[in-house]
């Protein structure tokens, strides 16, 4: 084997070694996240939820990514499954209709990163609810302190109010427009991505 061939062989071996190490890292650190994803349109791996004595079913779940980084996984639970975003919005503050949104963070986010991203989505999607919802929304954002990988933000929507739980805090509001505007950040006209919205609607 010539010296040039030896160099080529060593370079190839080093490349394969690094690639294998990277693959192993992501396989280990993301295995639990991959297992948590539902199989939409059939049996799901995420458990159903209950709220106010009512059983809620998983309507859809999706992971939002930026470039190669997974930012968060979001799951939407409803009293009754639907594939229409408008029907979900209409359920807000309706008797015997409850909703849960569970956001699980897959990477660390500073307060600035989280607030900026959610505010941009709010402005792009709040539609006719913007004016009535903005005070509650900005009050909520001011209370957030950033998130670590594994943290959760949970929104529970009842027939006359909503609760938003994160870190050690609970934010309560009776603002119907605010509740609808929050949901629209994920299932409105400008969601994180078309595929993200469709997965939440059970079309993924």
C-alpha positions in Angstrom: 0.0 0.0 0.0 1.4 3.4 -1.0 1.7 6.3 1.4 -1.1 8.1 -0.4 -3.4 5.0 0.0 -2.5 4.8 3.7 -3.5 8.4 4.2 -6.8 7.9 2.4 -7.6 4.8 4.5 -6.8 6.6 7.7 -8.9 9.6 6.7 -11.8 7.3 5.9 -11.5 5.4 9.2 -11.4 8.7 11.1 -14.5 10.0 9.3 -16.4 6.8 10.0 -15.4 6.9 13.7 -16.6 10.5 14.1 -19.8 9.8 12.3 -20.4 6.8 14.5 -19.8 8.7 17.7 -22.3 11.5 16.6 -24.9 8.9 15.7 -24.5 7.1 19.0 -24.8 10.4 20.9 -28.1 11.3 19.3 -29.4 7.8 19.5 -28.8 7.8 23.3 -29.9 11.4 24.1 -33.0 11.4 21.9 -34.2 7.8 22.3 -36.8 8.8 24.9 -38.0 11.6 22.7 -38.5 9.4 19.7 -40.3 6.8 21.8 -42.7 9.6 23.0 -43.9 10.5 19.5 -47.4 9.2 18.7 -48.4 7.2 15.7 -51.1 9.5 14.4 -54.1 8.0 12.6 -53.8 4.8 14.7 -52.7 3.7 18.2 -50.8 6.5 20.0 -48.0 6.0 22.5 -48.8 9.1 24.5 -51.5 8.6 27.2 -54.8 10.4 27.2 -55.6 13.0 29.8 -58.5 14.0 32.1 -59.6 17.5 33.1 -62.6 18.5 35.3 -63.7 14.9 35.4 -63.8 14.5 31.6 -61.5 12.2 29.6 -59.5 14.0 26.9 -58.0 12.2 23.9 -54.8 13.0 22.1 -55.7 14.9 18.9 -52.2 15.2 17.7 -48.5 15.7 18.7 -45.6 17.3 16.8 -42.0 18.4 17.3 -40.9 21.9 16.3 -37.3 22.1 15.0 -35.1 24.9 14.0 -32.4 23.8 11.5 -31.1 20.5 13.0 -32.2 21.3 16.6 -35.4 20.0 18.1 -36.9 22.9 20.2 -40.0 21.5 21.7 -42.7 18.8 21.4 -46.3 19.9 21.6 -49.3 17.7 22.3 -53.0 18.7 22.0 -55.7 17.0 23.9 -59.4 17.5 23.2 -62.8 16.2 24.5 -63.4 15.0 21.0 -61.0 14.6 18.1 -61.2 16.9 15.1 -59.1 17.6 12.0 -60.4 21.2 11.7 -58.5 24.1 13.4 -61.7 26.2 13.4 -63.6 23.6 15.4 -60.8 23.6 18.0 -61.0 27.4 18.3 -64.8 27.2 18.6 -64.5 24.8 21.6 -62.8 27.5 23.7 -64.8 28.4 26.8 -67.7 26.1 25.7 -69.6 24.0 28.2 -68.4 20.4 28.5 -65.5 21.1 26.1 -62.0 21.0 27.6 -58.5 21.3 26.1 -55.0 20.7 27.2 -51.8 21.8 25.5 -48.6 20.2 26.7 -45.3 21.7 25.6 -42.2 19.8 26.5 -38.9 21.6 25.8 -36.2 19.6 24.1 -33.4 22.2 24.4 -32.6 25.1 26.8 -34.1 28.5 25.9 -33.2 31.8 27.5 -36.1 34.1 28.5 -35.3 36.3 25.5 -35.3 33.4 23.0 -38.6 32.1 24.3 -40.4 35.4 24.5 -39.2 36.6 21.1 -40.2 33.4 19.3 -43.7 33.2 21.0 -44.4 36.9 20.5 -43.6 36.7 16.8 -46.0 33.7 16.4 -48.6 35.5 18.4 -48.5 38.7 16.2 -48.6 36.6 13.0 -51.6 34.5 14.1 -53.8 36.3 16.7 -56.2 37.6 14.0 -59.2 39.4 15.4 -58.2 38.5 18.9 -55.0 40.6 19.0 -56.3 43.7 20.8 -58.2 41.9 23.5 -55.5 39.3 24.1 -52.3 41.3 24.1 -52.4 42.5 27.7 -52.8 39.0 29.1 -50.2 37.7 26.6 -47.5 40.3 27.6 -48.2 39.8 31.3 -47.7 36.0 30.8 -44.4 36.6 28.8 -43.1 38.8 31.5 -43.5 36.0 34.1 -41.5 33.4 32.1 -37.9 32.9 33.1 -36.6 30.7 30.3 -36.8 26.9 30.1 -34.4 24.0 30.4 -34.5 20.7 28.4 -37.2 18.6 29.9 -39.3 21.5 31.3 -43.0 21.7 30.5 -45.5 24.4 29.9 -49.1 23.2 30.2 -52.2 25.1 29.2 -55.6 23.8 30.6 -58.7 25.4 29.1 -61.9 25.0 31.0 -65.5 26.2 30.2 -64.9 29.7 31.7 -61.1 30.1 32.3 -57.7 28.8 31.5 -54.7 27.9 33.5 -51.1 28.1 32.3 -48.6 26.1 34.4 -44.8 26.5 34.0 -41.9 26.2 36.4 -43.4 26.8 39.8 -46.0 29.3 38.5 -49.7 29.2 37.5 -51.2 32.0 35.3 -55.0 32.2 35.3 -57.2 34.1 32.9 -60.9 34.4 32.0 -60.1 36.1 28.7 -61.6 34.0 25.9 -59.8 36.0 23.2 -56.5 35.3 24.9 -57.2 31.5 25.0 -58.0 31.5 21.3 -55.0 33.6 20.4 -52.7 31.2 22.2 -54.1 28.2 20.3 -53.7 30.0 17.0 -49.9 30.4 17.5 -49.8 26.6 16.7 -52.9 26.0 14.5 -53.4 29.5 12.9 -52.6 30.7 9.4 -48.8 30.9 10.2 -47.9 28.0 12.4 -44.3 26.9 13.1 -44.6 24.8 9.9 -47.4 23.4 7.8 -46.4 19.9 8.8 -46.4 20.9 12.5 -50.0 22.1 12.3 -51.2 19.1 10.3 -49.8 16.7 12.9 -51.6 18.5 15.7 -54.8 18.2 13.7 -54.2 14.4 13.4 -53.2 14.6 9.7 -49.5 13.9 10.2 
